[in-house]
Amino acid sequence: MYVAECPEVGTASQGKTIEEAVKNLKEATELYLEEFPLKITDRSFITTFEVTEVAET
């Protein structure tokens, strides 16, 4: 199982694949924002990246 989280809103979801977890998170976040709209003046920019493992010499 994979877990996806939206820290700006506080929603989280899960799925058997990464794609399913993200799809479920999108749905959960949309439903949450329908009930509790955000009043944001500035937007955050969040991304992910992978770092390759470096061997120590």
Rosetta blueprint (number, residue, H / E / L):
1 M L
2 Y E
3 V E
4 A E
5 E E
6 C E
7 P L
8 E L
9 V L
10 G L
11 T E
12 A E
13 S E
14 Q E
15 G E
16 K L
17 T L
18 I H
19 E H
20 E H
21 A H
22 V H
23 K H
24 N H
25 L H
26 K H
27 E H
28 A H
29 T H
30 E H
31 L H
32 Y H
33 L H
34 E H
35 E H
36 F L
37 P L
38 L L
39 K L
40 I L
41 T L
42 D L
43 R L
44 S L
45 F L
46 I L
47 T L
48 T L
49 F L
50 E L
51 V L
52 T L
53 E L
54 V L
55 A L
56 E L
57 T L
